[in-house]
């Protein structure tokens, strides 16, 4: 599942569409769109207003919180709307400048720009989707359940979000209400870098350990962004290229292998229904 580094890579890859107008939108599968601008009782059904899809508007911004990406669009009357894209498990966003859309089978939404380029949302497993929002207040409400962005998390923020929770720290890191953007990959990697056993209860962590974990989380995520994300199966950037951060994973997916630092065998277990890997010596 794409996490913060993958979504941030997509956000940066879409920067060339800034200041370009959307001239058309082809919705090929209606149920991947949640229209919060309309009045239909089911946001996945009903007719969608063209303005909500961005037709006739210019892309003026690209915002991200955690794993969620928002296109900021403005029409000729200076009304600002938002198109939120969630990649889910297999979602991809491509910027296409060729007449033919490659691998078009699972492309569900296509926006055409004023220079003929197209932004395509593809999602084979359909756990992601597109949400249309009327204004900034609606975006704030949409993102209100998310915690601070993991790319800029501070020790004080993380301490506040963890509170006195008795949960295992790995489970807490996976909770998007605690920290927005971290999933299974980077939770394992951040805990390894911080030297913290993923089974440790949150309320057993010292203040210095939480500060170190916040720093290590930032460092792991920034390194993954520089590597353009981790490609394990489906993820590609906007140019349909894989990332390379997976080449630098120290523990994630390496159960039974030797730790690159101490040589001990990496162990694994299930925490919050997710396979969790750690070094019993470096993270004791």
PEHU-V537878 format. One record per pair of residues at least 6 apart in sequence whose ideal C-beta (glycine too) atoms are under 7 Angstrom apart, sorted by sequence separation. I is the first residue (numbers start at 0). J is the second residue. If there is no record, write none. Layout:
I,J  I,J
//
This chain:
26,32  39,45  49,55  50,56  73,79  100,106  111,117  132,138  171,177  172,178  223,229  228,234  235,241  236,242  269,275  35,42  62,69  110,117  164,171  190,197  257,264  258,265  267,274  268,275  34,42  37,45  71,79  72,80  84,92  109,117  110,118  173,181  228,236  234,242  267,275  33,42  61,70  62,71  120,129  132,141  147,156  172,181  173,182  227,236  255,264  256,265  267,276  33,43  37,47  61,71  71,81  72,82  109,119  161,171  173,183  249,259  255,265  32,43  34,45  37,48  60,71  70,81  130,141  230,241  254,265  265,276  266,277  36,48  58,70  59,71  69,81  70,82  108,120  230,242  253,265  254,266  265,277  30,43  34,47  59,72  69,82  106,119  107,120  147,160  173,186  195,208  229,242  254,267  265,278  266,279  58,72  59,73  69,83  107,121  146,160  172,186  228,242  231,245  32,47  36,51  57,72  106,121  107,122  227,242  229,244  230,245  250,265  263,278  56,72  57,73  67,83  68,84  105,121  161,177  226,242  227,243  228,244  229,245  263,279  34,51  56,73  100,117  105,122  160,177  169,186  195,212  226,243  261,278  263,280  56,74  67,85  105,123  160,178  193,211  226,244  53,72  55,74  100,119  193,212  261,280  55,75  66,86  96,116  258,278  261,281  26,47  95,116  108,129  157,178  169,190  223,244  226,247  260,281  94,116  95,117  168,190  193,215  254,276  258,280  189,212  192,215  253,276  258,281  50,74  56,80  94,118  95,119  252,276  222,247  251,276  92,118  93,119  152,178  189,215  192,218  250,276  168,195  189,216  192,219  250,277  24,52  92,120  93,121  169,197  250,278  24,53  51,80  53,82  146,175  149,178  168,197  24,54  90,120  91,121  145,175  146,176  149,179  150,180  167,197  171,201  189,219  23,54  90,121  145,176  146,177  147,178  148,179  149,180  167,198  168,199  188,219  21,53  22,54  90,122  144,176  146,178  147,179  148,180  149,181  167,199  21,54  89,122  146,179  167,200  168,201  89,123  145,179  166,200  185,219  21,56  87,122  89,124  165,200  166,201  181,216  185,220  20,56  84,120  88,124  165,201  168,204  20,57  21,58  87,124  89,126  90,127  164,201  165,202  19,57  88,126  164,202  185,223  18,57  19,58  87,126  163,202  87,127  161,201  17,58  86,127  87,128  16,58  85,127  85,128  17,61  84,129  184,229  83,129  14,61  82,129  83,130  13,61  158,206  161,209  82,131  83,132  10,61  21,72  81,132  158,209  80,132  157,209  10,63  80,133  80,134  79,134  154,209  157,212  7,63  79,135  154,210  157,213  6,63  53,110  81,138  10,68  83,141  191,249  9,68  154,213  191,250  6,66  153,213  188,248  152,213  188,249  3,65  6,68  188,250  3,66  187,250  188,251  2,66  152,216  187,251  1,66  152,217  149,216  150,217  184,251  69,138  150,220  149,220  150,221  198,270  197,270  67,142  31,107  32,108  31,108  16,94  64,142  197,275  13,92  15,94  27,106  28,107  52,131  6,86  27,107  51,131  65,145  197,277  13,94  27,108  64,145  196,277  12,94  26,108  9,92  65,148  24,108  25,109  64,148  65,149  1,86  24,110  191,277  196,282  190,277  191,278  194,281  195,282  196,283  0,88  23,111  187,275  194,282  1,90  21,110  22,111  187,276  22,112  183,273  187,277  191,281  21,112  22,113  31,122  191,282  20,112  190,282  19,112  20,113  19,113  31,125  19,114  33,128  35,130  36,131  16,112  32,128  35,131  36,132  31,128  32,129  33,130  34,131  35,132  36,133  31,129  35,133  173,271  32,131  170,270  173,273  169,270  170,271  16,118  35,137  169,271  167,270  169,275  65,175  65,179  66,180  64,179  65,180  101,239  91,233  7,150  94,237  89,233  91,235  93,237  94,238  92,237  3,149  93,239  3,150  3,180  2,180  3,181  2,181  2,182  0,182  2,184  2,185  4,220  8,224  3,220  7,224  4,223  8,227  4,224  8,228  5,228  4,228  5,229  12,236  13,237  12,237  12,238  9,236  8,236  9,237  5,234  1,234  8,242  5,242  4,244
//
